[in-house]
Amino acid sequence: MVLILVGFALITGSLLAWVNHITAGPIAQQDQITLANGIKEVMGTNDLKVKSDKDIKQTIDGKEAQFTVHEVTDAAGKALGAAIESTTLGFGGDLKVLVGFDATGKVLGYTILSTSETPGLGVKADKWFQKDGKGNIIGRQMDTTKPLVVRKDGGDVDAITASTITSRAFLKAVNQAYAVYKNQSVGAAVVASNTK
């Protein structure tokens, strides 16, 4: 009996490892396609090139957080700004957002890369803060001295109905992304002059 169970476990483990190995490549490729499409979406144009990708580690609220800065140019090489990957803790788990900023620090767009928020409530963040949403942040000129905050906390952004925690987490991800963007060389002179 023990030998049969051990043999079964070895065969099952080997099959799972093989399937994982076979699917790892296509999953990584699909993730790259999703990211490339997300960058085009948040920057508001298909005519762009990702000039560089930088992984940045920054301490926020006493914890080290990692961000990825995708510096973007047009086909002629003119800087368009950057798309920043930012992750925060939402109501149901990590909320990963990709936010696009132009050279002056204005929010061009965003997309949710991954979320564990409550279906029907927290997942509304993908539309709620868009241009036609109730909590619209598109076109906002960012400023580190006046971050995006929900109305309930004294800000001017409408929170998702019955999902204030997710709204706070989303806005925190956007604020963190801007702080990283502002501290990078990507349009840093322009961004700094507009936030004084």
C-alpha positions, 0 to 999 in steps of 0.5 A: 500500500505504501509503495503504491501511494508513493508511486502514485504521488511521484507520478502525479508530481511529475505530471504537474511539474511537466504541465507547469514547465509546458505552460510557463512559456505561454503564460509569460508570453501572455503576461507580456502581451497584456502588459504591452497592451496595458501600456498603450491603453494607459498612455492613450496611444498605440504609436509608442515605444518603451524606451526602458524598464526600471525596477525601483524599490522604495520604502513606503509606510516602513515597508519596502515596495517594488515598482516598475517604471516603463519610460515611453517615447513616441516613434520619433523618440520624443518623451511621452512620460511613463507607465508605472506599475504599483501594488497596494493592499486592498480589501481582498489582497494585492491590487496591482495598477498600471498608471500612465503619466505625461511629462507634466505629471498628468494622469493619462490613464490606468488599468488594473493588472491584477486584483483580489477584490470583492466581486461586484464591489471592489472590482468596479475600480477598473471603470469607476475612476475612468474618464466617464466614471463617478470618481474620474481621475483621468486628466488630473494634474498630480501633486505630492503635496495634495495626493488623491484622497476619497471624499470621506477622508477629506479629499475630492474623489468619489469612492466606489459605493460600499467599497471605500477600502478598495477606493483608498487602496487604488488611490494609494497605488496611484499616489505611490506611482506618481511619487516614484515617477516624480523621483525618476529622470523621466520628465523630472524637470518638468514634473518638479516645476509643475508641482511647486 
